[in-house]
Amino acid sequence: MLAIILGSCARPVANFSLQGEEKVLSPIVFDNQSENATTYEWDFGDGNTSELAEPSHTYRQSGNYTISLKAINEKGKARVTEQAVSIAPPEICLVEIETIHGSMLVELYDATPQHQDNFVKLVQEGYYDGLLFHRVIENFMIQGGDPNSKDAPAGQALGSGGPGYTIPAEFADSLVHIKGAIAAARTGDAVNPQKRSSGSQFYIVHGRSVTEQDLAQLEAQKGFRYTTRQKEAYLEHGGTPFLDRGYTVFGQVVKGFEVLDKLAAVPTDPRDRPKEDLKMKIRLIR
């Protein structure tokens, strides 16, 4: 009888610890050490919650958060514990491009500072939110960033809009058009001999397979040499090497290649505009 009484009076104990790196985009696993509880309510402090016993969570912005765990027993009695966590920012410049087919994580390179600074500025202003990937060619690239594409009706010609300025070309020998490279669109050489970049339009390389012969021919034509690492990357992942030194590469997809493949495969009209609007939303990971 005493055991039954004690069991019915047992109050839940809420307790947990964290496992994993406490930094942006690194999953944290919560080791639930609670006692006498049957259900749980987690609040991760960033607007996300969970009712799993041992959830995992990924913080998408750095900062200080308070994690709350409510442990509840079968009688409805509850105890709450809280723990502070400080999430460190990424060590590289990252943006996330959200689409209806998923998200891509993109690194923006320090080697192209003017393009990096401009892209970050536009992202922080919300410039790209609601714009379209208006030109899609499978095995080549997906292009977006035209401000005229926002809420553009079907059939409207797109691709000539921008913020009213261009950016000087920043060709870095280390940056090439492998699959997932993000590069600046621009007008043609006839009207733009300096190869200045559009102030907002960009494309992401989808690309096709590349052979050693392809690279050798381009080296002979353009008068430069690829590094061993660049050749290996092209042979493994493919890309569009014929664009190298002609358009400024300023970033690279580091996660979400399956999303890139889905976007590149959508049906398009004769102008290469997707028949289904591919809206984007871009945010800085910091």
One Martini backbone bead per residue (centre of mass of N, CA, C, O) as a GRO file, in nm:
protein
  286
    1MET     BB    1   0.058   0.062  -0.021
    2LEU     BB    2   0.296   0.259   0.004
    3ALA     BB    3   0.387   0.236  -0.292
    4ILE     BB    4   0.129   0.350  -0.417
    5ILE     BB    5   0.140   0.627  -0.281
    6LEU     BB    6   0.418   0.709  -0.381
    7GLY     BB    7   0.353   0.683  -0.685
    8SER     BB    8   0.120   0.900  -0.689
    9CYS     BB    9   0.333   1.131  -0.568
   10ALA     BB   10   0.511   1.138  -0.801
   11ARG     BB   11   0.714   1.369  -0.938
   12PRO     BB   12   0.832   1.532  -1.183
   13VAL     BB   13   1.147   1.548  -1.365
   14ALA     BB   14   1.330   1.810  -1.518
   15ASN     BB   15   1.583   1.710  -1.765
   16PHE     BB   16   1.881   1.820  -1.955
   17SER     BB   17   2.097   1.783  -2.244
   18LEU     BB   18   2.359   1.860  -2.473
   19GLN     BB   19   2.429   1.760  -2.822
   20GLY     BB   20   2.667   1.933  -2.984
   21GLU     BB   21   2.708   2.201  -3.179
   22GLU     BB   22   2.692   2.557  -3.095
   23LYS     BB   23   2.576   2.622  -3.410
   24VAL     BB   24   2.496   2.710  -3.701
   25LEU     BB   25   2.346   2.427  -3.861
   26SER     BB   26   2.383   2.247  -3.604
   27PRO     BB   27   2.281   1.975  -3.466
   28ILE     BB   28   2.080   1.928  -3.173
   29VAL     BB   29   2.073   1.705  -2.906
   30PHE     BB   30   1.830   1.595  -2.664
   31ASP     BB   31   1.893   1.480  -2.340
   32ASN     BB   32   1.660   1.309  -2.164
   33GLN     BB   33   1.650   1.318  -1.782
   34SER     BB   34   1.382   1.257  -1.696
   35GLU     BB   35   1.125   1.194  -1.442
   36ASN     BB   36   0.811   1.082  -1.413
   37ALA     BB   37   0.739   1.087  -1.732
   38THR     BB   38   0.528   1.093  -2.048
   39THR     BB   39   0.546   1.398  -2.132
   40TYR     BB   40   0.649   1.667  -2.370
   41GLU     BB   41   0.764   2.022  -2.373
   42TRP     BB   42   0.921   2.212  -2.618
   43ASP     BB   43   1.131   2.517  -2.615
   44PHE     BB   44   1.385   2.677  -2.825
   45GLY     BB   45   1.347   3.013  -2.852
   46ASP     BB   46   1.264   3.039  -3.195
   47GLY     BB   47   0.950   2.920  -3.235
   48ASN     BB   48   1.013   2.625  -3.162
   49THR     BB   49   0.874   2.290  -3.123
   50SER     BB   50   0.819   1.990  -2.906
   51GLU     BB   51   0.702   1.628  -2.819
   52LEU     BB   52   0.949   1.486  -2.794
   53ALA     BB   53   1.167   1.324  -2.598
   54GLU     BB   54   1.428   1.338  -2.826
   55PRO     BB   55   1.520   1.592  -2.981
   56SER     BB   56   1.605   1.794  -3.262
   57HIS     BB   57   1.799   2.099  -3.347
   58THR     BB   58   1.816   2.389  -3.576
   59TYR     BB   59   1.987   2.677  -3.593
   60ARG     BB   60   1.954   2.975  -3.819
   61GLN     BB   61   2.057   3.163  -3.583
   62SER     BB   62   2.229   3.353  -3.397
   63GLY     BB   63   2.246   3.340  -3.034
   64ASN     BB   64   2.034   3.373  -2.755
   65TYR     BB   65   1.880   3.096  -2.581
   66THR     BB   66   1.580   2.953  -2.433
   67ILE     BB   67   1.529   2.641  -2.298
   68SER     BB   68   1.226   2.445  -2.266
   69LEU     BB   69   1.105   2.194  -2.021
   70LYS     BB   70   0.814   1.992  -2.001
   71ALA     BB   71   0.723   1.763  -1.751
   72ILE     BB   72   0.471   1.497  -1.770
   73ASN     BB   73   0.244   1.316  -1.611
   74GLU     BB   74  -0.038   1.108  -1.594
   75LYS     BB   75  -0.174   1.335  -1.388
   76GLY     BB   76  -0.056   1.633  -1.495
   77LYS     BB   77   0.201   1.680  -1.375
   78ALA     BB   78   0.451   1.951  -1.359
   79ARG     BB   79   0.780   2.036  -1.492
   80VAL     BB   80   1.031   2.301  -1.521
   81THR     BB   81   1.306   2.367  -1.744
   82GLU     BB   82   1.605   2.567  -1.801
   83GLN     BB   83   1.828   2.665  -2.082
   84ALA     BB   84   2.109   2.814  -2.197
   85VAL     BB   85   2.208   2.924  -2.534
   86SER     BB   86   2.494   2.972  -2.756
   87ILE     BB   87   2.495   3.067  -3.092
   88ALA     BB   88   2.711   3.047  -3.339
   89PRO     BB   89   2.835   3.170  -3.605
   90PRO     BB   90   2.945   3.149  -3.901
   91GLU     BB   91   3.263   3.138  -4.076
   92ILE     BB   92   3.085   3.196  -4.321
   93CYS     BB   93   2.917   3.315  -4.597
   94LEU     BB   94   2.556   3.280  -4.573
   95VAL     BB   95   2.280   3.157  -4.770
   96GLU     BB   96   1.921   3.115  -4.815
   97ILE     BB   97   1.730   2.942  -5.067
   98GLU     BB   98   1.391   2.961  -5.114
   99THR     BB   99   1.152   2.713  -5.229
  100ILE     BB  100   0.904   2.493  -5.337
  101HIS     BB  101   1.157   2.262  -5.356
  102GLY     BB  102   1.333   2.411  -5.147
  103SER     BB  103   1.667   2.440  -5.011
  104MET     BB  104   1.962   2.649  -5.042
  105LEU     BB  105   2.302   2.652  -4.960
  106VAL     BB  106   2.520   2.948  -4.969
  107GLU     BB  107   2.835   3.048  -5.053
  108LEU     BB  108   3.014   3.352  -5.009
  109TYR     BB  109   3.289   3.495  -5.139
  110ASP     BB  110   3.581   3.672  -5.048
  111ALA     BB  111   3.713   3.696  -5.346
  112THR     BB  112   3.423   3.872  -5.397
  113PRO     BB  113   3.344   4.149  -5.234
  114GLN     BB  114   3.142   4.313  -5.410
  115HIS     BB  115   2.939   4.083  -5.450
  116GLN     BB  116   2.892   4.011  -5.160
  117ASP     BB  117   2.797   4.286  -5.053
  118ASN     BB  118   2.560   4.322  -5.250
  119PHE     BB  119   2.400   4.066  -5.186
  120VAL     BB  120   2.363   4.117  -4.885
  121LYS     BB  121   2.215   4.382  -4.909
  122LEU     BB  122   1.970   4.274  -5.068
  123VAL     BB  123   1.884   4.062  -4.867
  124GLN     BB  124   1.837   4.258  -4.623
  125GLU     BB  125   1.611   4.420  -4.799
  126GLY     BB  126   1.432   4.195  -4.963
  127TYR     BB  127   1.466   4.197  -5.280
  128TYR     BB  128   1.416   3.875  -5.355
  129ASP     BB  129   1.142   3.856  -5.244
  130GLY     BB  130   0.933   3.706  -5.495
  131LEU     BB  131   1.111   3.627  -5.700
  132LEU     BB  132   1.230   3.476  -5.998
  133PHE     BB  133   1.298   3.197  -6.182
  134HIS     BB  134   1.294   3.293  -6.527
  135ARG     BB  135   1.548   3.099  -6.615
  136VAL     BB  136   1.546   2.761  -6.752
  137ILE     BB  137   1.821   2.519  -6.808
  138GLU     BB  138   1.889   2.219  -6.847
  139ASN     BB  139   2.229   2.163  -6.807
  140PHE     BB  140   2.297   2.471  -6.711
  141MET     BB  141   2.065   2.689  -6.571
  142ILE     BB  142   1.952   2.922  -6.314
  143GLN     BB  143   1.759   3.231  -6.327
  144GLY     BB  144   1.767   3.547  -6.133
  145GLY     BB  145   1.674   3.889  -6.006
  146ASP     BB  146   1.433   4.022  -6.144
  147PRO     BB  147   1.221   4.273  -6.045
  148ASN     BB  148   1.000   4.218  -6.281
  149SER     BB  149   0.908   3.922  -6.166
  150LYS     BB  150   0.715   4.037  -5.974
  151ASP     BB  151   0.408   3.937  -6.051
  152ALA     BB  152   0.436   3.819  -6.329
  153PRO     BB  153   0.289   3.752  -6.601
  154ALA     BB  154   0.219   3.549  -6.827
  155GLY     BB  155   0.458   3.610  -7.096
  156GLN     BB  156   0.655   3.789  -6.975
  157ALA     BB  157   0.932   3.954  -7.030
  158LEU     BB  158   1.254   3.860  -6.901
  159GLY     BB  159   1.596   4.003  -6.794
  160SER     BB  160   1.631   4.348  -6.772
  161GLY     BB  161   1.645   4.387  -6.477
  162GLY     BB  162   1.731   4.620  -6.199
  163PRO     BB  163   1.891   4.856  -5.965
  164GLY     BB  164   2.079   5.067  -6.158
  165TYR     BB  165   2.343   4.881  -6.154
  166THR     BB  166   2.683   4.782  -6.162
  167ILE     BB  167   2.961   4.541  -6.151
  168PRO     BB  168   3.264   4.468  -6.134
  169ALA     BB  169   3.465   4.246  -6.228
  170GLU     BB  170   3.559   3.920  -6.046
  171PHE     BB  171   3.827   3.739  -6.130
  172ALA     BB  172   3.899   3.418  -6.003
  173ASP     BB  173   4.107   3.152  -6.038
  174SER     BB  174   3.952   2.970  -5.807
  175LEU     BB  175   3.681   3.028  -5.980
  176VAL     BB  176   3.425   2.806  -6.098
  177HIS     BB  177   3.168   2.630  -6.310
  178ILE     BB  178   3.045   2.439  -6.119
  179LYS     BB  179   2.824   2.275  -5.976
  180GLY     BB  180   2.653   2.538  -5.792
  181ALA     BB  181   2.738   2.787  -5.902
  182ILE     BB  182   2.744   3.137  -5.838
  183ALA     BB  183   2.650   3.397  -6.074
  184ALA     BB  184   2.671   3.672  -6.275
  185ALA     BB  185   2.490   3.845  -6.467
  186ARG     BB  186   2.490   3.982  -6.814
  187THR     BB  187   2.578   4.154  -7.064
  188GLY     BB  188   2.716   4.166  -7.354
  189ASP     BB  189   3.015   4.240  -7.508
  190ALA     BB  190   2.919   4.461  -7.711
  191VAL     BB  191   2.801   4.642  -7.446
  192ASN     BB  192   3.024   4.478  -7.234
  193PRO     BB  193   3.359   4.461  -7.231
  194GLN     BB  194   3.401   4.452  -6.901
  195LYS     BB  195   3.197   4.246  -6.768
  196ARG     BB  196   2.972   4.355  -6.611
  197SER     BB  197   2.755   4.316  -6.355
  198SER     BB  198   2.476   4.264  -6.234
  199GLY     BB  199   2.311   4.394  -5.951
  200SER     BB  200   2.103   4.108  -5.927
  201GLN     BB  201   2.159   3.902  -6.132
  202PHE     BB  202   2.154   3.538  -6.132
  203TYR     BB  203   2.323   3.214  -6.135
  204ILE     BB  204   2.288   2.852  -6.135
  205VAL     BB  205   2.465   2.578  -6.184
  206HIS     BB  206   2.407   2.273  -6.343
  207GLY     BB  207   2.496   2.124  -6.593
  208ARG     BB  208   2.743   1.903  -6.728
  209SER     BB  209   2.944   1.692  -6.841
  210VAL     BB  210   3.308   1.657  -6.813
  211THR     BB  211   3.609   1.653  -6.989
  212GLU     BB  212   3.939   1.660  -7.049
  213GLN     BB  213   3.907   1.769  -7.337
  214ASP     BB  214   3.742   2.014  -7.272
  215LEU     BB  215   3.958   2.151  -7.092
  216ALA     BB  216   4.189   2.159  -7.297
  217GLN     BB  217   4.045   2.339  -7.506
  218LEU     BB  218   3.999   2.583  -7.316
  219GLU     BB  219   4.294   2.637  -7.250
  220ALA     BB  220   4.374   2.701  -7.544
  221GLN     BB  221   4.164   2.930  -7.599
  222LYS     BB  222   4.216   3.108  -7.311
  223GLY     BB  223   4.509   3.083  -7.170
  224PHE     BB  224   4.470   2.863  -6.934
  225ARG     BB  225   4.491   2.689  -6.614
  226TYR     BB  226   4.397   2.422  -6.447
  227THR     BB  227   4.367   2.275  -6.170
  228THR     BB  228   4.352   1.974  -6.031
  229ARG     BB  229   4.103   2.037  -5.858
  230GLN     BB  230   3.924   2.151  -6.085
  231LYS     BB  231   3.923   1.905  -6.265
  232GLU     BB  232   3.800   1.709  -6.059
  233ALA     BB  233   3.536   1.867  -6.021
  234TYR     BB  234   3.438   1.852  -6.312
  235LEU     BB  235   3.447   1.539  -6.347
  236GLU     BB  236   3.247   1.484  -6.104
  237HIS     BB  237   3.010   1.735  -6.142
  238GLY     BB  238   3.035   1.941  -6.343
  239GLY     BB  239   2.931   2.207  -6.589
  240THR     BB  240   3.047   2.551  -6.725
  241PRO     BB  241   3.351   2.623  -6.845
  242PHE     BB  242   3.290   2.834  -7.086
  243LEU     BB  243   3.241   3.075  -6.854
  244ASP     BB  244   3.514   3.118  -6.781
  245ARG     BB  245   3.621   3.453  -6.747
  246GLY     BB  246   3.318   3.589  -6.819
  247TYR     BB  247   3.197   3.527  -6.531
  248THR     BB  248   3.111   3.593  -6.202
  249VAL     BB  249   3.211   3.408  -5.941
  250PHE     BB  250   3.057   3.417  -5.584
  251GLY     BB  251   2.963   3.105  -5.537
  252GLN     BB  252   2.822   2.808  -5.347
  253VAL     BB  253   2.673   2.524  -5.322
  254VAL     BB  254   2.649   2.315  -5.008
  255LYS     BB  255   2.324   2.273  -5.006
  256GLY     BB  256   2.076   2.133  -5.227
  257PHE     BB  257   2.106   1.971  -5.506
  258GLU     BB  258   1.821   1.846  -5.532
  259VAL     BB  259   1.687   2.121  -5.579
  260LEU     BB  260   1.833   2.204  -5.833
  261ASP     BB  261   1.729   1.965  -6.003
  262LYS     BB  262   1.428   2.037  -5.981
  263LEU     BB  263   1.441   2.322  -6.104
  264ALA     BB  264   1.579   2.233  -6.381
  265ALA     BB  265   1.317   2.026  -6.456
  266VAL     BB  266   1.115   2.221  -6.532
  267PRO     BB  267   0.880   2.339  -6.714
  268THR     BB  268   0.889   2.530  -7.024
  269ASP     BB  269   0.897   2.781  -7.233
  270PRO     BB  270   1.030   2.924  -7.519
  271ARG     BB  271   1.183   3.135  -7.296
  272ASP     BB  272   1.253   2.956  -7.028
  273ARG     BB  273   1.000   2.983  -6.865
  274PRO     BB  274   0.840   2.877  -6.616
  275LYS     BB  275   0.516   2.757  -6.581
  276GLU     BB  276   0.605   2.765  -6.288
  277ASP     BB  277   0.644   2.957  -6.032
  278LEU     BB  278   0.979   3.045  -5.900
  279LYS     BB  279   1.006   3.138  -5.600
  280MET     BB  280   1.196   3.350  -5.380
  281LYS     BB  281   1.394   3.330  -5.070
  282ILE     BB  282   1.635   3.536  -4.898
  283ARG     BB  283   1.879   3.463  -4.635
  284LEU     BB  284   2.081   3.537  -4.378
  285ILE     BB  285   2.342   3.366  -4.218
  286ARG     BB  286   2.421   3.468  -3.854
   0.00000   0.00000   0.00000
